[in-house]
Amino acid sequence: MNSNRRSIRLPGYDYASAGWYFVTICCHKRQNLFGEIQQGEMVLNAAGEMVE
């Protein structure tokens, strides 16, 4: 493992506690696999609804 990487974790934060987490997924060639943005809102397709 590369020990030269800097941790982005907050010191002293309990990551096991309940809370909301957001995950960003960047797909190959930036394909819209889960839906698309229409008028500033995310409109899910069938795959997006399944993931939700």
C-alpha positions, 0 to 999 in steps of 0.5 A: 500500500502506498503510504504517501497518500494523505488521508481526507478523513476528518480528525476525530470524526466517528465515521461509524455514526449514523448520518447521510453520505453522498457518493459520486460516481464517474462513469466511463466516458462520462456516460449518463447511465442512471438518468439525466439532468432536465431543467436542473433536476435529476430524472432517473431512468430504470437503472437509476430507479433501481439504484435509488 
